[in-house]
Amino acid sequence: MTMKSNNLWFDFLLREWLLSCSVLGLAATSLFLKRPPRFPISELQVLFLLWVMFITVKGLQNSGLILRLSQNIERGRLVPLKLISTTFILSMVVTNDVAVIIIVPLTLSLNTSRKGILVILEAFAANAGSALTPFGNPQNLFIYWFYHVHPLDFITCIAPLSIAFLTLILLSSLVVRTRSDRERQIRKPVTGRAACIYGGMLIVVVLTVLRVLPVAAAALVLIYALLFDRKALRVDYGLLFAFLCFFGLAENIRILLTSRLEHSEHIFLLSAVSSQIMSNVPAALLIAKFTTKWKALLWGTNVGGYGNLVSSFANLIAYRYYILHEGRHNTASFTVKFVGLGYVMFFMGMGLYWAVQRWF
């Protein structure tokens, strides 16, 4: 019984390492400061918007609409190009993590010997696409809301990175040749009513993020799910709670460290490198407390999403899907390719940032 209990704890810590670290960090800093954690209302609003976004996307997934649209992409030629383009576009709206959850399993059902490189490119495309919009990934939503950025300024700032990486990834996809085995596809029925309702809810959430509607408008999603669709409430609460802990942890560290970082290049480097250690979402939450340079932070955390597996949750999700599907016999080879190509993109992103800074 003790051995089994220890294994369960080990599996939990391995699976929820981010949650465990955030709870321990918040507890340790709160004890050191001898005060309970504090959460500004603006950060709680961000957390609430993330929650309703997760619920909306879960509802769309349960309706079968997203999977059906993704499966239709397999028909015809240039399947890798279409899969990667779809990953990029989906990640702009439903976040990079969800785009990977949708596209990677579909990719693994293809009859091809190049699944590994295709999964890697899809993870990269998800990071590139999600970088372009305020609601494409959690760190973007936080930066957009925390600094009260205008949507056009936000998109204009990060567009060079997103477009350059999209071009590079699409060109790379042209060398991947696949053959689709349509018999292996699972045609999940689409619930039209649910798809329409959650499609409308998604528009409400997007308008709320863009501050066209008040934050209270997003509560419609929660109310509908509570009354009519409890399954949509089954989202990743561990991730949401980890975000909450990081909000409090970042506030505690801000009090402990009173100095401010003002140089844009320092902010960019710190956020990009920190993402390699703690992932780009916690890096954004922490460093935002010390600077007003939101553009450098936005670039740093999105460039920081490339590199190793820890730097972005989308990377971890894509990696886990591939390893579980393909088995562990080629884990080392796939890991080396993923991390190696990731750091190629990472250093290219750093070079692009400094080029944009100099030229513009």
PERA-V562942 format. One line per field, one symbol per residue. burial: # if it has 24 or more other C-alpha atoms within 12 Angstrom, else .. A space follows every 50 residues. Layout:
burial->???
This chain:
burial->.................######.##..##......##....######## ########################....###################### ##########...##################################.#. #..##.##############..#..#.#.#.............##.###. ###########...#.######.##......##.#...############ ####......#..##.#########################.######## #######################..........##.###.###.###.## .##.......
